Structures are given as C-alpha cells and as structure tokens.
C-alpha cells in the first residue's frame, strides 16, 4: 500500500485542525553534487546532483510534523546503469527522479514519542537498520515507530514497518524494467531485489541501556518479514557492549557484538552467527583501530542485513554488501586523522571465507573530507578491492566518489 494518499490526508487534517495554534516552522535546503567513477569488471561514470528540501513544523508541545522532498538529476545517464535504467555499463545506484523522502507526524509526551509515516530509521551504526545514505536517494521506512525513555538515560525503541522505500525509487516497480543493453531481448519483469518498494510486516525492537559510566549495552530483536522478497525474511537477535573512556592523553574504546539469525522462509535454514569486535586508541587528532567482523553461513545460507546501510561495512568497494554463500570474515585496520578543516580516514581489509580456510581478497580504502565552513564540504572517497585468483581472477573493483555538499 502506498503511503502518499494516507499521509497527505493525515497531514492536511492535522494542519486544518491546528491552523490557529501557536506554531514554529523550520525550513532547510541541501544539495549534494557527485562525480562517480566505478569499475568492477565493467565501467560506469556519472555526474549527479541531489536537491533536498524539508519543513519541520512544531504545532504545540505535543504535536509536530516533518515533510522532506528529494529530486535527483543525472547528467550522464547513458554512461552507467542506475537501478532504474540498465545498459551495458556497471551500476551506480543514484536513480534520478523526485521522491517524497519523509512525511510523518510526531506525538511527544514526557517519556514517550511516536512517529507515524515515512521516516528514517537508524539504529546504532546502521549495520542492521539504516538509510543507505551514501546514495542520492536514501532508504526510508513507512512505519509506526516509538521511543520510550527508561531510568535516567536509557531508551527502548519499537517500530512496525509496513513498507521500505528503497534507493531505486518509486518508479522501479514490476511493470518498469528498462533494459537496453540487448535489443533482441524481450524486457522481463523487474526482479524483486531491484524493486523500489518492498512491502513488509516487520517488527523492530531495540534497547539501549546507558546506566553505567563508560559503558553501553544494546539488545535487539528484528523480525523481518519481506512480502516481496521473501528470502530476505529473517529473525535476528543480538547484543552489543561498548566501552569508552578518556584519560589524560589517550582515549580508549571497545565494542563487542554477537547475533544469531534464522531465515524464516528458507526450508533448510538453521541458526547462523554474526560476530564483531572493534577496538581503538586515540591521542590528540589521531586514532588507530582494528575491527574483526564475521558474517557466518550454514547450508550455503549466509547471515544477511537487508535493511542496513550495506555500503558502510566490509569495505567501501561493497563487494560483500550481500555476503557470499560461504560467509565472510573481515579483518581490518583503520587510521583516522582529524584536524579542522580536514578529516582523513584510511582502512585496509583482508577477507576470508567464514571458516577461514580460503582468502577472498584485500581492499584498500581512503576517505578525505575538506570542510572549510559549516555549510560547505568536499569529500573524496576511493576504494580498491583485489580478489584472489581462485575467487574472481579478473574482477578487480575500483570505486571513486567526489562529492560537494551544501547545507542551508
């Protein structure tokens, strides 16, 4: 079910009933212009720009609303596939067009908050639930979400998701699959994994416990029920512990996480593990850290995170955004340097299969951000993945993104 008619009616009714109330309005505009150059066995280039406007309205102490509209324009549509249109070039998933990115109403009480409508959902690092905001058209959720304050500083989040608005946009439905790289083919129906919307009956439960000095405990259970791509449906339960402390000269941090998952719509699926350990030490403007992350697999069924921000993990080349059937182990080192107006983030990854028996490849990443003023930022991100010969002998992956961002 599309959210547009429902949300339009709800917002119009709300505005009509509150038109004479004391209210405040906050308008914001942003733009991100990007040059992308990708080679993953094939090549693709694009220049695209995102225009985003939003309006936040605070109608009274309890009731508020938020509306956000995006417009994406591609200037090199024939030099890449974008998830909406396909040609002989590789994909750069910045699909063009206009989109209602968010539209929700909020009820806020002393210890409770409820959001109804199209909204961002971002839990923790967005490994499991996030927005894929690297792309010009981000992922948002048609949902009823709630937030309950507990004790002095802890939070319980619950959301029911009935539709996921994916990065390919609303035009990417089953009736539109624009494939022109082989003129002799009869255009097939768009596959489910490329749809712009996935209908859901998904429950998300997430607890943040912040009652101790230096420590945070997170527990979660995600019952994901994808009605369009049923193989993505799963039950995932996990726990994460974080420790952060700042001394006179050094700052230390540690995070450990473990989860288990069962794919509910696959007949031979069993419980599959996920592990992550991330530790870092920083002094002044430099941080050195190490991360070990495992996406397990059993019966050739890997652990998946279909609602997460996939591009942010296991390398920016995104070779393992969807893990291979044998699972993936990722051991990485990271060097982060920050000295205003610059930020440099360099990473090196070594990938193995889940059982550790065979190496899959190496990856080097670097991200350079220059932010000379509050409203302006320029970033350059480069990723290079080199596979082992047995795995993909000729498929080196190179990705480069040069962005300029403006925020009002």
C-alpha positions as CSV (number, residue, x, y, z in Angstrom):
1,X,0.0,0.0,0.0
2,X,1.4,3.4,-1.0
3,X,1.8,5.8,1.9
4,X,1.2,9.0,-0.2
5,X,-2.6,9.3,-0.1
6,X,-2.8,8.3,3.6
7,X,-0.1,10.7,4.7
8,X,-1.4,13.6,2.6
9,X,-4.8,13.2,4.2
10,X,-3.4,12.9,7.7
11,X,-1.2,15.9,7.4
12,X,-3.9,18.1,5.7
13,X,-6.3,17.2,8.5
14,X,-3.7,18.0,11.2
15,X,-2.8,21.3,9.6
16,X,-6.5,22.2,9.3
17,X,-7.3,21.5,13.0
18,X,-4.2,23.4,14.2
19,X,-4.2,26.3,11.8
20,X,-4.9,28.8,14.6
21,X,-2.5,27.3,17.1
22,X,0.9,28.8,18.0
23,X,3.4,27.1,15.8
24,X,7.0,27.3,14.6
25,X,8.3,26.4,11.1
26,X,11.8,25.4,10.2
27,X,12.8,25.2,6.6
28,X,16.0,23.5,5.3
29,X,17.7,23.1,1.9
30,X,20.6,21.0,1.0
31,X,22.4,19.9,-2.2
32,X,24.9,17.1,-2.9
33,X,26.6,17.1,-6.3
34,X,28.7,14.0,-7.2
35,X,31.1,12.7,-9.7
36,X,31.3,8.8,-9.6
37,X,33.7,6.5,-11.5
38,X,33.2,2.8,-11.0
39,X,35.0,-0.2,-12.5
40,X,34.0,-3.7,-11.3
41,X,34.8,-5.8,-14.5
42,X,32.8,-3.2,-16.4
43,X,32.9,0.6,-16.2
44,X,30.5,3.3,-15.3
45,X,30.6,7.1,-14.8
46,X,28.0,9.6,-13.6
47,X,27.6,13.2,-12.6
48,X,24.5,13.6,-10.5
49,X,23.0,16.2,-8.1
50,X,20.6,15.9,-5.2
51,X,18.3,18.7,-4.2
52,X,16.6,18.2,-0.8
53,X,14.1,20.5,0.9
54,X,12.3,19.8,4.2
55,X,9.9,21.6,6.5
56,X,9.7,20.8,10.2
57,X,6.5,22.2,11.9
58,X,6.1,22.4,15.7
59,X,2.4,22.9,16.2
60,X,2.3,22.7,20.0
61,X,4.2,21.0,22.8
62,X,2.8,17.6,21.8
63,X,2.3,17.6,18.1
64,X,4.8,18.2,15.2
65,X,5.2,17.2,11.6
66,X,8.0,16.8,9.1
67,X,8.0,16.7,5.3
68,X,11.0,16.1,3.1
69,X,11.2,16.0,-0.7
70,X,14.2,15.0,-2.9
71,X,15.0,15.5,-6.5
72,X,17.9,13.7,-8.2
73,X,19.2,14.6,-11.6
74,X,21.8,12.5,-13.6
75,X,23.9,14.3,-16.3
76,X,25.5,11.1,-17.8
77,X,22.5,8.6,-17.9
78,X,24.0,6.7,-20.8
79,X,27.3,6.1,-19.1
80,X,26.1,3.9,-16.3
81,X,23.2,1.7,-15.1
82,X,21.3,3.2,-12.1
83,X,18.9,0.6,-10.9
84,X,16.0,2.2,-12.7
85,X,17.5,2.1,-16.2
86,X,20.1,-0.6,-17.4
87,X,22.6,-0.6,-20.2
88,X,26.0,-2.2,-20.8
89,X,27.7,-0.2,-18.1
90,X,28.1,-1.0,-14.4
91,X,25.6,0.2,-11.8
92,X,25.9,3.5,-9.9
93,X,22.7,3.4,-7.8
94,X,21.9,7.1,-7.9
95,X,18.5,6.7,-9.6
96,X,17.0,10.0,-11.0
97,X,13.6,11.5,-10.2
98,X,11.6,13.1,-7.5
99,X,10.7,11.4,-4.3
100,X,8.8,12.0,-1.1
101,X,11.7,11.0,1.2
102,X,9.9,11.6,4.5
103,X,6.5,12.6,5.7
104,X,5.5,11.8,9.2
105,X,3.7,13.2,12.2
106,X,5.0,13.1,15.8
107,X,3.3,12.9,19.2
108,X,5.7,13.6,22.0
109,X,4.9,13.2,25.7
110,X,7.1,13.3,28.8
111,X,8.8,9.9,28.4
112,X,7.3,8.7,25.1
113,X,7.5,9.7,21.4
114,X,5.5,8.3,18.5
115,X,6.2,8.8,14.7
116,X,3.7,7.8,12.1
117,X,4.5,7.9,8.4
118,X,7.5,7.8,6.1
119,X,10.7,8.3,8.2
120,X,14.3,7.5,8.7
121,X,15.2,4.6,11.0
122,X,18.8,4.4,12.1
123,X,19.8,2.1,14.9
124,X,23.4,2.1,16.3
125,X,25.9,2.1,13.5
126,X,23.1,1.2,10.9
127,X,24.7,-2.2,10.4
128,X,21.2,-3.8,10.7
129,X,18.7,-0.9,10.3
130,X,19.7,2.2,8.3
131,X,19.3,4.5,5.4
132,X,22.0,3.7,2.8
133,X,22.6,7.4,2.8
134,X,25.7,7.1,0.6
135,X,23.3,7.1,-2.4
136,X,21.5,10.2,-3.6
137,X,18.1,8.6,-3.0
138,X,18.3,7.1,0.5
139,X,16.3,4.3,2.0
140,X,13.3,5.3,4.3
141,X,10.6,3.4,6.0
142,X,6.8,3.6,6.1
143,X,6.3,2.8,9.7
144,X,4.9,3.4,13.1
145,X,7.8,3.9,15.4
146,X,8.0,4.7,19.1
147,X,10.6,5.7,21.6
148,X,10.3,5.2,25.4
149,X,12.7,6.7,27.9
150,X,13.8,4.4,30.7
151,X,15.6,5.0,34.0
152,X,17.9,8.1,33.8
153,X,19.3,7.7,30.3
154,X,18.2,4.5,28.6
155,X,15.8,4.1,25.6
156,X,13.5,1.4,24.2
157,X,12.7,1.7,20.5
158,X,9.9,-0.3,18.8
159,X,8.8,0.1,15.2
160,X,6.4,-1.7,12.9
161,X,7.4,-1.3,9.3
162,X,4.8,-1.9,6.5
163,X,6.9,-0.7,3.5
164,X,10.5,0.0,2.7
165,X,11.2,2.8,0.2
166,X,14.5,1.6,-1.4
167,X,17.2,3.5,-3.2
168,X,15.8,2.8,-6.7
169,X,12.8,5.0,-6.2
170,X,9.0,4.6,-6.6
171,X,9.3,4.2,-10.4
172,X,11.2,0.9,-10.0
173,X,8.1,-1.3,-9.9
174,X,7.4,-4.6,-11.5
175,X,5.9,-3.0,-14.7
176,X,9.0,-0.9,-15.4
177,X,12.3,-2.6,-16.2
178,X,14.2,-0.6,-18.7
179,X,16.9,-2.9,-20.1
180,X,18.5,-1.7,-23.4
181,X,21.9,-3.4,-23.5
182,X,20.4,-6.3,-25.6
183,X,17.8,-5.0,-28.0
184,X,16.9,-8.6,-29.0
185,X,15.6,-9.5,-25.6
186,X,12.1,-9.2,-24.6
187,X,12.1,-6.9,-21.5
188,X,11.5,-9.2,-18.5
189,X,9.6,-8.3,-15.3
190,X,11.8,-6.4,-12.8
191,X,13.3,-8.8,-10.3
192,X,12.3,-8.4,-6.7
193,X,15.7,-7.4,-5.5
194,X,15.6,-4.3,-7.8
195,X,12.2,-3.1,-6.8
196,X,11.9,0.4,-5.4
197,X,9.4,-0.6,-2.7
198,X,9.3,-3.7,-0.6
199,X,6.1,-4.4,1.3
200,X,6.8,-5.6,4.9
201,X,5.2,-6.9,8.0
202,X,8.3,-6.2,10.1
203,X,8.8,-5.7,13.9
204,X,11.9,-4.0,15.2
205,X,12.7,-4.0,18.9
206,X,15.8,-2.2,20.1
207,X,17.0,-1.4,23.7
208,X,19.8,1.0,24.7
209,X,20.9,0.7,28.3
210,X,23.0,3.7,29.4
211,X,23.1,3.5,33.2
212,X,26.8,2.8,33.7
213,X,29.8,5.0,33.5
214,X,31.8,4.5,30.2
215,X,29.6,1.6,29.1
216,X,26.6,1.0,26.9
217,X,24.6,-2.2,26.4
218,X,22.4,-2.7,23.4
219,X,20.0,-5.6,22.8
220,X,17.8,-6.1,19.8
221,X,15.4,-8.4,18.1
222,X,14.4,-7.8,14.4
223,X,11.5,-9.9,13.0
224,X,11.8,-9.0,9.3
225,X,9.0,-10.2,7.0
226,X,9.6,-9.0,3.5
227,X,6.4,-9.7,1.4
228,X,8.0,-9.0,-2.0
229,X,11.4,-10.7,-1.5
230,X,10.5,-13.4,0.9
231,X,14.0,-14.9,1.0
232,X,15.2,-11.8,3.0
233,X,12.7,-12.6,5.8
234,X,14.5,-13.5,9.0
235,X,14.6,-13.4,12.8
236,X,17.7,-11.7,14.1
237,X,18.6,-11.4,17.8
238,X,21.7,-9.8,19.1
239,X,23.6,-8.0,21.9
240,X,26.3,-5.4,21.8
241,X,28.6,-3.9,24.5
242,X,30.5,-0.7,24.1
243,X,33.2,0.8,26.4
244,X,34.6,4.3,26.0
245,X,36.9,6.1,28.4
246,X,39.1,9.2,28.1
247,X,42.3,9.6,30.1
248,X,44.7,12.5,30.4
249,X,46.3,11.8,27.0
250,X,44.6,8.7,25.5
251,X,41.1,7.8,24.6
252,X,40.1,4.1,24.5
253,X,37.1,2.4,23.0
254,X,35.9,-1.2,22.6
255,X,32.8,-2.7,21.1
256,X,31.9,-6.4,21.0
257,X,28.7,-7.7,19.3
258,X,27.2,-11.1,18.7
259,X,23.9,-12.0,16.9
260,X,22.2,-15.1,15.6
261,X,19.8,-15.3,12.6
262,X,17.4,-17.7,11.1
263,X,16.0,-17.2,7.6
264,X,12.3,-17.9,8.2
265,X,11.3,-18.6,4.6
266,X,14.1,-20.9,3.5
267,X,13.4,-24.6,4.2
268,X,16.9,-25.8,5.1
269,X,17.9,-22.7,7.1
270,X,19.4,-23.0,10.6
271,X,20.7,-20.5,13.1
272,X,23.7,-18.6,11.6
273,X,26.1,-16.4,13.7
274,X,27.4,-12.9,13.5
275,X,30.3,-11.6,15.5
276,X,32.1,-8.2,15.6
277,X,35.0,-6.9,17.7
278,X,36.2,-3.3,17.3
279,X,38.9,-1.7,19.4
280,X,40.7,1.7,19.1
281,X,43.0,4.0,20.8
282,X,43.4,7.7,20.1
283,X,45.6,10.6,21.1
284,X,45.1,14.2,20.0
285,X,43.8,14.1,16.4
286,X,44.9,10.5,15.5
287,X,43.0,7.3,16.1
288,X,44.3,3.7,15.3
289,X,41.7,0.9,15.5
290,X,41.2,-2.7,14.4
291,X,38.0,-4.4,13.5
292,X,37.1,-8.1,13.1
293,X,33.6,-8.9,11.6
294,X,32.1,-12.2,10.7
295,X,29.0,-12.9,8.6
296,X,28.5,-16.6,9.2
297,X,26.9,-19.2,6.9
298,X,25.5,-22.7,7.1
299,X,24.0,-24.9,4.4
300,X,25.2,-22.3,1.9
301,X,22.8,-19.7,3.5
302,X,24.7,-16.6,4.8
303,X,23.9,-14.1,7.5
304,X,22.3,-11.0,5.9
305,X,21.4,-7.5,6.9
306,X,18.9,-6.5,4.2
307,X,17.7,-3.3,5.9
308,X,21.1,-2.0,6.9
309,X,23.4,0.6,5.3
310,X,25.4,-2.0,3.5
311,X,28.0,0.2,1.9
312,X,29.5,1.3,5.2
313,X,30.7,-2.2,6.2
314,X,33.2,-4.8,4.9
315,X,34.9,-2.3,2.6
316,X,33.6,0.7,0.6
317,X,34.0,-1.3,-2.7
318,X,30.9,-3.1,-1.4
319,X,32.0,-6.5,-2.8
320,X,30.4,-8.2,0.2
321,X,27.4,-5.9,0.8
322,X,25.5,-9.1,0.2
323,X,27.7,-11.9,1.6
324,X,28.7,-14.9,-0.5
325,X,27.0,-18.3,0.3
326,X,30.1,-19.5,2.2
327,X,30.1,-16.4,4.6
328,X,32.7,-13.8,5.1
329,X,35.4,-12.9,7.7
330,X,36.7,-9.3,7.5
331,X,39.8,-8.3,9.5
332,X,40.7,-4.6,9.0
333,X,42.9,-1.8,10.3
334,X,41.9,1.9,10.4
335,X,43.8,5.1,10.7
336,X,41.7,8.2,11.3
337,X,43.2,11.7,11.4
338,X,41.1,14.8,12.2
339,X,42.4,18.4,12.1
340,X,39.9,21.0,11.1
341,X,39.0,21.6,8.3
342,X,40.4,18.1,7.2
343,X,39.4,14.6,8.0
344,X,41.2,11.6,6.6
345,X,40.0,8.0,7.1
346,X,42.2,5.2,5.7
347,X,41.4,1.5,6.0
348,X,42.8,-1.9,4.9
349,X,40.8,-5.1,4.8
350,X,41.7,-8.8,4.5
351,X,38.7,-11.1,3.6
352,X,38.4,-14.8,4.1
353,X,35.6,-17.3,3.8
354,X,33.6,-17.9,7.0
355,X,35.5,-21.0,8.0
356,X,38.8,-19.2,7.4
357,X,40.2,-21.8,5.0
358,X,40.5,-19.6,1.9
359,X,41.4,-16.0,1.4
360,X,38.9,-14.0,-0.7
361,X,40.9,-10.8,-1.3
362,X,42.3,-7.5,0.0
363,X,40.9,-4.0,-0.1
364,X,42.3,-0.5,0.5
365,X,40.0,2.4,1.2
366,X,40.6,6.1,1.8
367,X,38.1,9.0,2.5
368,X,39.3,12.6,2.5
369,X,36.9,15.3,3.7
370,X,37.5,19.1,3.5
371,X,35.0,21.2,5.4
372,X,36.1,24.9,5.2
373,X,32.8,26.2,6.6
374,X,29.7,25.0,8.3
375,X,27.6,24.9,5.2
376,X,30.1,23.5,2.7
377,X,32.0,20.2,2.4
378,X,34.0,18.4,-0.2
379,X,34.8,14.7,0.1
380,X,36.8,12.2,-2.0
381,X,36.3,8.5,-1.4
382,X,38.3,5.8,-3.1
383,X,38.1,2.0,-2.8
384,X,40.1,-0.7,-4.4
385,X,39.4,-4.4,-4.0
386,X,41.8,-7.1,-5.3
387,X,40.4,-10.6,-5.3
388,X,42.3,-13.8,-5.0
389,X,42.8,-15.6,-8.4
390,X,40.6,-18.6,-7.4
391,X,37.8,-16.3,-6.3
392,X,37.5,-13.7,-9.1
393,X,40.6,-13.8,-11.3
394,X,39.7,-10.8,-13.5
395,X,37.3,-8.7,-11.4
396,X,39.2,-6.0,-9.6
397,X,36.9,-3.4,-8.2
398,X,37.7,0.3,-8.2
399,X,35.2,3.0,-7.0
400,X,35.7,6.7,-6.7
401,X,33.2,9.3,-5.5
402,X,33.9,13.1,-5.4
403,X,31.1,15.0,-3.6
404,X,30.3,18.6,-2.9
405,X,27.7,19.2,-0.2
406,X,25.9,22.3,0.8
407,X,23.5,22.7,3.8
408,X,21.4,25.7,4.5
